[in-house]
Amino acid sequence: MPALEARADELAARLKAALEIIPNLPADDVPNGAGEEDNVEVARWGTPRSFDFAPKEHADIAPALGMDFETGTRLSGARFTFLRGDMARLHRALGQFMLDVQTGEHGYEECNPPVLVGDDAMYGTDKLPKFAEDSFCTTNERWLIPTSEVPLTASVMGELLDESALPMRLTALTLCFRSEAGAAGRDTRGFIRQHQFEKCELVSIVRPEDSEAEHQRMTRAAETILEKLNLPYRKLLLCTGDMGFGARKTYDLEVWLPGQDAFREISSCSNTGDFQARRMNTRYRVAGEQKSTQFVHTLNGSGLAVGRTLVAVIENYQNKDGSVTVPDALLPYMGGVATLNPRSS
C-alpha cells in the first residue's frame, strides 16, 4: 500500500539519519575521560629555550615582520591574514620542507588533489552530516575541503583494492578551509585559528592487522618535523571524550609556545579503523582468496599544520630586537635569508 511504503521510507530515512551521527568506537587502550583534562601525556621531546628577555607572543612580533592581519581582515573579514615578503617565504619554506621530509624519508606519495569536493567525499570521510556547519559549501553544492584528508582518503572511495597495493601512503600540501562554527571566541587573536590555512596532510590506507603499527609510524613522521626544527613538544593520547567523531585512537602533538608559556596542538594523528571505509565502501581482496574481501583501515594526520608551525618558529626563534632567526633546516629553502628583520616604518 502506498501509505505503508511512504511510512517505511520515512522510518528508514530517520534511522539512517540517526545512525549517521553515531561516532566510532574507541580502541581498547584509549583512556576513558570527559575532556582534554583527561588526556594522557605519553612523551616529551626537547628542552624549552631559556630567554634573557621576556618572550612575546607571535601576534606581537609578526606584524613588523610581514604578517599583515589588518589587510587580511579588510579583504576577507576576521581570521584571514595577508603574509608579505620574507614572512610569506618562510611560510612557503615550511610547507616545502614538510613535503620533502614526508616523501623523501617516510615514503609518502605526493599528491595534488582538488580542494573542492562533493557530498560523497565529505560523507565518506565522516565530515557530513555532523560537521556541515564547520565547513564552507559553495552555491553549486561543492565543499571547500576542511583538510586534504578528505580527497586523499576518498580517492579510493568505492574501490576494491588488491592486497598488494597496501599500504598506500599519500601526502599533500593544500589550502584548507574551516568556518570554525564550533570554535567561536577561541584564538581570535593571531594566526593560530584561521578560516584559510595550509597543511601537509598524511593519509594511510592499510590492512586491518597493520593499522596500529601504521598509527605509530604516522605519528613518528609528524614528530620528525618538530625535531628537525628543534621545536619542543609533547605527545598526548586522547581520551574518549576528546577524540574526533571518526577516530578510534588519536595522538595529539602539542608544540611549546614560549610567548604563551603553554603547549598548543600542532598535529593530530588518528586511526579510524574501518569507520571511513564502511562509509566509503572501500575494500581489498585478500591475496590468494579471490572471493574474500575486507574493509581497509584508514588513518590520517597532520605532518604538520603550516600556519601553527610558523607561529612556533616565530615564538621559539625570536630575538630581543624583534627579529626571528630562521631554523637551520629551512635555510636551503630561504634563498640566503637567515633572519627575518622588522620592516622599517
N, C-alpha and C positions, 0 to 999 in steps of 0.2 A: 504494500500500500504506500502511495506517495507520502502520506503524513508520517508513517513509521520510518521510511527511508530518510526523510528530511530530519527526523528526530535523531536517527542513528548517525547521520552526517554531523549534526550539531554536537552530539556527545563525543564523537571521535575527534572533532576539532578541539573541543575543550580538553580532552585527555591529552592530545598532542601538545597543546599549549602548556599544560601543567608539567608534562614530562620534560619539555624543553628547558625549563628553568631549574631542574634538579642538578646540583653540582656533582662533580666527580667524587668518587670515594677516596679518602686518603689512604696512603700506603700504611702498612702495619707499624713502621718505625717513625711515623710522623707524630710529634708530641701533641697531646691534647691541650687546647687553650682557647681563650676567648678573643685575644687580640695580640698586637705586636709585643706587648709586655710579656707574653708567654713564649716568644720565640727563643730558641736555644743557640747561644754562641758556640760554635764548634772550632773556630780557629781565628788567629790574628796573624798579620804579617806586617813587618816594618815598624820603625820607631818614629813617632811624630817629631818633626823638626823643632829644635829649640830656637826661638827667635830672640834677638836682642832688642826687639821693639814689639809693640802690641800689633799682632797681625790683624788685618782688616778683612771684612767680607768682600767677595768678588764684586758685588754691586757698588761698592765704594771705590774700588780700584779700577775696574774695567772701563768705565766711560771715557777716561782720559787716554785709554789705550786703543779705542776704536769700537767698543761695544756700545752702540747707539740705541738706547732704549727709547728716547724721545721720537726719533724718526720712525722706528718700528711701530710705535703706538699711533703716531699721526697717520701712517699709511694704512694700518690694518686693525688698530684697536689694541686693547690690553693683551699682554702675553705674546707679543711679537717683537722681534729685535732685529735691527739692521747692523750687521758687522762690517767693519771697514779696515782696509789696509792690512797690517801685519796680524791683527786680531782675526780677520777673515782667513788669512793664510794659515795661521796656527790651527784654526778650526778645521780647515781642509787637510792639513798635515795629519791631524789626529785620525780622521776618517781613513785616509790612505794608509797610514801606519797600521791601523787595526785590520784592514782588509789584507794587507801584505802578510801580517803575522798569522792570521787565521787561515789563509790559503797556503802560505809557504811552509808554516810549521805544524799546522794542525789538520791539514788535508781537506779543508772545506772547499767546495767548488764555488767560485764566484758567479753570481747571477745578477741580472739587471731586470727585475720584474716590473710589471705595471704597478702604479700607485693608485689606480682606480680599479675596483673590483665589483663584482655583482653580489647579490644576496647569497648565492650558494657558497661562495668562498668565505664570506663572513659567517654564515651559519655553520659551515663545516669546521671552522676553527674556533667555535664557541663564542663568537662575538655578537651573534644575534640568536634570539631576540633580546636577551637580558641586558646587553650593553649598548643598545641602539643610541641612547641619548649621549653616550660618551664619544661617539664618532660623528663625522660630518658626512652628510648624504647630499649628492648633487640633485639638480632638478630632473635629471634623466635617470634617477634611481641607481646611480653607481655610488660606491662608498670610497672616500679617501681613506687609505689604509691607516689604521692606528699603529701598525708595525708591519715590517715585511715578513713577519711570521705568517701573516695571512696568505699572501700569494706564494711564498715558498712552500708552505705546508700544503696548500690547496693545489699546488702543481701536480700532485698525484691523486687528486680527487677522482673517485670512481674507477681507479685503475686496479688491475690485477697484476702485481709485480712478480717477477721471478726472484726467488730467494737469492740468487747470485748477484742481484742488483743491490742488495742490502749489505752493509749500511749505506744510506745516502746521507751525505753531509753537505748542506747548502749554506751559503752566506751571501748577504747583500748589504750594501751601504745605500740607504734610501732616505728620502724625506718621509716623515711620519706626521700624522695629524690627529689631534685629540681635542675634543671640545672641553674636556675636564669638567663635565657636568657634575661628577661626584666629588670634585675637589674644590668646591667653592671656598674662597678665603684662604687657601693654603698656598704658601710660597708665591704670593703675588708680587714680591719684590725680587728683581734679579732675573737670572737666566735658567733657574732650575726647572721650573714648570711652565713650558711654553705650549701654545697651540700647534706650532710647527717646529719640528726638530729633526735631527738626523740620528740614525742609529745603525750600527753594524750588527745585524741580526745573525744568529746561529740557529739552524734547524737541522735536526737529525730524524731520519726515518729508519727504524731498525726492527729486528725480530724481537718478540716479547722477552725472550730469555737474555737479551743483550741490553735492555733498556736501563737497568740500574747501573751497569758499568759505563754505559754511554752518558748517563747523567753526571757521573763523577768526571768523566773525560771532558764534557762540555763545560762544566763549571771550572775545571782547571784551565781550559782555554781562555775563559774570561779573566781568571785570576792573573794569567800570564801578562796580559796587557798592563794591569796595575803594577805588577812587579817590574816590568821593563821601564815603566815611567817613574818608578821609585815612589809610588803613592801608597802610604799605609792604609790598610783596610782590615775589615773583619768579615768573617763568613758566618751567616746565620742559617739554621734550619728552621723554616717557618712552621708554626703550629697550625692546627686545624682551622682555627678561627681567623688566620691571617693569610691563608693561601688563596690563590686565584680560583675562579669558578671552574676552570677546566683542569686544574693541576691535581695530581695525586701526591706529588712531593716537590718541594721548591727550596732551593738555596738562594738567599739574597747575599750580594756583596755590598758592603757599605764602606765608602771611602772616607778618610779623615779630612775634614774641612777645618783648618785652624781658625779661620775667621769666625766660624760659628761655634768653635770648640765642641764639635759633635761629629759623629759618623752619620753619613747620609747615603741612601740607596743609590747605587750606580749600575747594578746589574741584577737581574732576576733570572734564574735558570730553572726550568720546570720540566718534569717528566709528566706527560698527560696520559701515559699508558695507552689504552685503545679508545679513550674517550672521543678524541677527534676523529680517529679512523672510523669509528662506527657512524659518526655523523656524516663523514665524507664517503663512506662505503669504500674504503681502501684496504685491500687485502694483498697477501702474497701467496704464491704457490710454493708449497714445501717441496724441496728438491727430492726427486725420486718418487713423489706421490702426486701424480697428475690430478687426482680428484680431491686432494686435501688442501684446503686453503685456510689461512688465519688472518685476523686483523693485524696490521702492523702496529707498532707503538711509535708515537711521535713525541719529540722533545723540542723545546725552544728556549733561547736565552739571548741576552744582550752581551755582545762582545766588543765594544761597550756602547752605551749611550754617549754620543759625541759631545753634546752640549754640557752634560754633567761632568764629563771628563775635562772639558775645557775649564769649567768652574774649579775643579780640583787642582788643575795645573796652576791656574791663576793664584789661588789661595796658598798652595804649598810652595810655590816658587816665587812668591812676591819678595820684593826688596824694600828697604826702608824709604828709598827715594820715589817709590811708586812704580818702578819698573818691574818686569817679570822676566826671569831667566827661562830660556827655552830648554826643556829637558834634553839630555844628550841623545836619547833615542829618536827625537824628532828633528834633530839638526840636518840630517840628509834631505829632509823634505822642505826646508825653510829657505833655501837659496842664499845661504850666508847670513841670515838673520839669527843672531844668538840671543838677543834681548828685545823685548817689547818695551819701548820707552814712551813715557807720557807725551802726548802731542802738545806742541806749543800753541797756546790760545791766541 
